[in-house]
């Protein structure tokens, strides 16, 4: 049995790195991975996201091992748990084909540490083919794991950078939309204020005009009454019946 482990710190927040993780395959650095397929996913009562995926890849086995493997494609099942409270992403995976000959188990943890994300990666390999090839096969797997992990980090850094650029573009677009919305609101508010001010001015003019007309009518009525009273006073014998 052989053990392997590595660690790395991403200079990016956990939320960004985990987004990059779910978009990791396919990538330009690990062409040996054909793809992934989610076969189960659910959120538990604590709000943790559980996923189960099948990962298909090309093992690129050396010639002395091809006799034992036959199919060069490797199938692994990956279990993951995302804890949004603790800000951790924990993954455990194991091969599911050729399991009678060897076992390869991995555990990966992405954990938030301030504005960075710490990665712990560990694996163990156990071959049970024959004494002649077990040690050589395990050493080959350790070397393969080292190379794959190195390329995986390059892929994660590249995808993380892409995620950040997309987020900045999205935030910039939101700012532009917000600014345009504010300008539109200000325009309509200003236009509405002008309309209201104009309506008030028109109303004031109408009221002033109505008051003036009313005053003229009242003055005219008073003059008419005064004239009638004077007429009655001067001609008291006038019969109105």
C-alpha positions as CSV (number, residue, x, y, z in Angstrom):
1,X,0.0,0.0,0.0
2,X,1.2,3.5,-0.9
3,X,0.1,6.8,0.5
4,X,0.2,10.2,-1.2
5,X,-0.7,13.7,0.0
6,X,-0.5,17.3,-1.1
7,X,-1.8,20.7,-0.1
8,X,-2.3,24.1,-1.8
9,X,-3.7,27.5,-1.0
10,X,-5.7,29.3,-3.6
11,X,-5.6,33.1,-3.4
12,X,-9.3,33.3,-4.0
13,X,-12.4,33.1,-1.8
14,X,-14.0,29.7,-1.2
15,X,-17.2,30.6,-3.1
16,X,-15.2,31.3,-6.2
17,X,-13.0,28.2,-5.9
18,X,-16.0,25.9,-5.4
19,X,-17.7,27.4,-8.5
20,X,-14.6,26.6,-10.4
21,X,-14.6,23.0,-9.0
22,X,-18.0,22.3,-10.4
23,X,-16.9,23.6,-13.8
24,X,-13.5,21.7,-13.7
25,X,-14.2,19.1,-16.4
26,X,-13.5,19.3,-19.3
27,X,-10.4,21.5,-19.2
28,X,-7.4,22.1,-21.3
29,X,-5.0,20.6,-18.7
30,X,-6.6,17.2,-18.1
31,X,-7.6,15.8,-21.4
32,X,-7.5,12.3,-20.0
33,X,-10.9,13.0,-18.2
34,X,-13.7,12.2,-20.6
35,X,-16.4,13.6,-18.4
36,X,-18.6,13.3,-15.4
37,X,-22.2,12.4,-14.7
38,X,-24.3,13.3,-11.7
39,X,-26.3,10.3,-10.5
40,X,-27.6,11.7,-7.2
41,X,-27.9,15.1,-5.6
42,X,-29.9,16.4,-2.6
43,X,-29.8,18.9,0.2
44,X,-30.1,17.5,3.8
45,X,-32.0,19.1,6.7
46,X,-28.8,21.0,7.7
47,X,-28.6,22.7,4.3
48,X,-25.6,20.6,3.1
49,X,-25.5,19.7,-0.5
50,X,-24.7,16.0,-1.2
51,X,-23.7,14.8,-4.6
52,X,-22.7,11.5,-6.2
53,X,-20.9,11.6,-9.6
54,X,-19.3,9.1,-11.9
55,X,-16.0,10.2,-13.4
56,X,-14.7,8.6,-16.5
57,X,-11.0,9.0,-17.5
58,X,-8.2,7.4,-19.4
59,X,-5.8,5.7,-17.0
60,X,-2.9,5.6,-19.5
61,X,-1.7,2.4,-17.9
62,X,1.9,1.3,-18.7
63,X,2.4,-1.7,-20.9
64,X,3.2,-4.1,-18.1
65,X,-0.3,-3.4,-16.6
66,X,-2.4,-3.6,-19.7
67,X,-2.8,-7.3,-19.4
68,X,-4.5,-6.9,-16.1
69,X,-6.7,-4.0,-17.0
70,X,-7.9,-4.7,-20.5
71,X,-10.1,-1.5,-20.8
72,X,-7.9,1.6,-20.4
73,X,-10.8,3.7,-19.3
74,X,-11.2,4.2,-15.6
75,X,-14.5,4.7,-13.7
76,X,-14.6,6.2,-10.3
77,X,-17.5,7.2,-8.0
78,X,-17.2,10.5,-6.2
79,X,-19.2,11.5,-3.1
80,X,-19.1,15.2,-2.2
81,X,-20.6,17.3,0.6
82,X,-20.8,21.1,0.4
83,X,-21.3,22.8,3.8
84,X,-22.2,26.5,3.2
85,X,-22.1,27.3,6.9
86,X,-18.6,25.9,7.6
87,X,-17.6,26.8,4.0
88,X,-16.1,23.4,3.2
89,X,-16.3,21.1,0.2
90,X,-15.3,17.5,1.0
91,X,-14.9,14.8,-1.6
92,X,-14.2,11.1,-1.4
93,X,-13.7,9.0,-4.5
94,X,-12.9,5.4,-5.3
95,X,-12.4,3.4,-8.5
96,X,-15.3,1.0,-9.4
97,X,-13.8,-1.0,-12.2
98,X,-10.8,-3.3,-11.8
99,X,-11.6,-3.2,-8.1
100,X,-10.7,-6.9,-7.6
101,X,-7.1,-6.0,-8.5
102,X,-6.5,-2.6,-6.9
103,X,-8.1,0.1,-4.8
104,X,-7.5,3.8,-5.2
105,X,-9.1,6.1,-2.7
106,X,-8.9,9.9,-2.6
107,X,-10.1,12.5,-0.2
108,X,-10.0,16.2,-1.0
109,X,-11.1,19.1,1.2
110,X,-11.5,22.7,0.1
111,X,-11.8,24.9,3.2
112,X,-12.3,28.7,3.5
113,X,-9.5,30.5,5.3
114,X,-10.2,34.2,5.3
115,X,-10.1,35.4,1.8
116,X,-8.2,32.3,0.6
117,X,-9.1,28.7,0.1
118,X,-7.0,25.8,1.5
119,X,-6.8,22.5,-0.3
120,X,-5.9,19.2,1.3
121,X,-5.5,16.2,-1.0
122,X,-4.7,12.7,0.1
123,X,-4.8,9.3,-1.6
124,X,-3.9,5.7,-0.9
125,X,-3.3,2.8,-3.4
126,X,-3.4,-0.9,-2.8
127,X,-2.7,-3.5,-5.5
128,X,-3.4,-7.2,-5.1
129,X,-2.4,-8.7,-8.4
130,X,0.9,-10.4,-7.7
131,X,4.1,-9.7,-5.8
132,X,5.9,-9.1,-9.1
133,X,3.8,-6.1,-10.2
134,X,2.1,-4.8,-7.0
135,X,5.0,-2.5,-5.9
136,X,5.7,-1.3,-9.4
137,X,2.0,-0.6,-10.0
138,X,1.6,1.3,-6.8
139,X,4.7,3.4,-7.6
140,X,3.3,4.2,-11.0
141,X,0.0,5.3,-9.5
142,X,1.9,7.6,-7.1
143,X,3.7,9.2,-10.0
144,X,0.5,9.5,-12.0
145,X,-1.3,11.0,-9.1
146,X,1.4,13.7,-8.6
147,X,1.3,14.6,-12.3
148,X,-2.6,14.7,-12.3
149,X,-2.7,16.8,-9.2
150,X,-0.2,19.3,-10.7
151,X,-2.3,19.6,-13.9
152,X,-5.5,19.8,-11.8
153,X,-4.2,22.8,-9.9
154,X,-3.4,24.5,-13.2
155,X,-6.9,23.8,-14.4
156,X,-8.5,25.1,-11.1
157,X,-6.4,28.3,-11.2
158,X,-7.4,28.9,-14.9
159,X,-11.1,28.2,-14.3
160,X,-11.1,30.3,-11.1
161,X,-9.7,33.2,-13.0
162,X,-12.4,32.8,-15.6
163,X,-15.1,32.7,-12.9
164,X,-13.8,35.9,-11.4
165,X,-13.7,37.6,-14.8
166,X,-17.3,36.6,-15.4
167,X,-18.3,37.8,-12.0
168,X,-16.6,41.2,-12.6
169,X,-18.4,41.4,-16.0
170,X,-21.7,40.6,-14.4
171,X,-21.2,43.1,-11.6
172,X,-20.2,45.8,-14.1
173,X,-23.4,45.0,-16.2
174,X,-25.5,45.2,-13.0
175,X,-23.9,48.6,-12.2
176,X,-24.6,49.8,-15.7
177,X,-28.2,48.7,-15.5
178,X,-28.6,50.2,-12.0
179,X,-27.1,53.5,-13.2
180,X,-29.3,53.5,-16.3
181,X,-32.3,52.7,-14.1
182,X,-31.5,55.6,-11.8
183,X,-31.1,57.9,-14.8
184,X,-34.4,56.8,-16.1
185,X,-36.1,57.2,-12.7
186,X,-34.5,60.6,-12.4
187,X,-35.7,61.6,-15.9
188,X,-39.2,60.4,-15.2
189,X,-39.2,62.0,-11.8
190,X,-38.0,65.3,-13.2
191,X,-40.5,65.1,-16.1
192,X,-43.3,64.3,-13.6
193,X,-42.3,67.2,-11.4
194,X,-42.4,69.5,-14.4
195,X,-45.8,68.1,-15.4
196,X,-47.1,68.5,-11.8
197,X,-45.6,72.1,-11.6
198,X,-47.2,72.9,-15.0
199,X,-50.5,71.5,-13.8
200,X,-50.4,73.5,-10.6
201,X,-49.5,76.6,-12.5
202,X,-52.4,76.0,-14.9
203,X,-54.7,75.3,-12.0
204,X,-53.6,78.5,-10.2
205,X,-54.2,80.5,-13.4
206,X,-57.6,78.9,-13.7
207,X,-58.4,79.7,-10.1
208,X,-57.2,83.3,-10.5
209,X,-59.2,83.7,-13.6
210,X,-62.3,82.2,-12.0
211,X,-61.9,84.5,-9.0
212,X,-61.5,87.5,-11.3
213,X,-64.6,86.5,-13.3
214,X,-66.5,85.9,-10.0
215,X,-65.4,89.3,-8.7
216,X,-66.5,91.0,-11.9
217,X,-69.9,89.1,-11.8
218,X,-70.4,90.1,-8.2
219,X,-69.5,93.7,-8.9
220,X,-71.9,93.8,-11.9
221,X,-74.6,92.3,-9.8
222,X,-74.1,94.8,-7.1
223,X,-74.2,97.6,-9.6
224,X,-77.4,96.2,-11.1
225,X,-79.0,96.0,-7.6
226,X,-77.9,99.5,-6.7
227,X,-79.4,100.7,-10.0
228,X,-82.7,98.9,-9.3
229,X,-82.9,100.4,-5.8
230,X,-82.2,103.8,-7.1
231,X,-85.0,103.4,-9.7
232,X,-87.5,102.3,-7.1
233,X,-86.6,105.2,-5.0
234,X,-87.1,107.7,-7.8
235,X,-90.4,106.0,-9.1
236,X,-92.3,104.7,-6.1
237,X,-95.6,104.4,-8.0
238,X,-94.3,101.8,-10.5
239,X,-96.6,98.7,-10.4
240,X,-94.7,95.4,-10.7
241,X,-97.8,93.2,-10.6
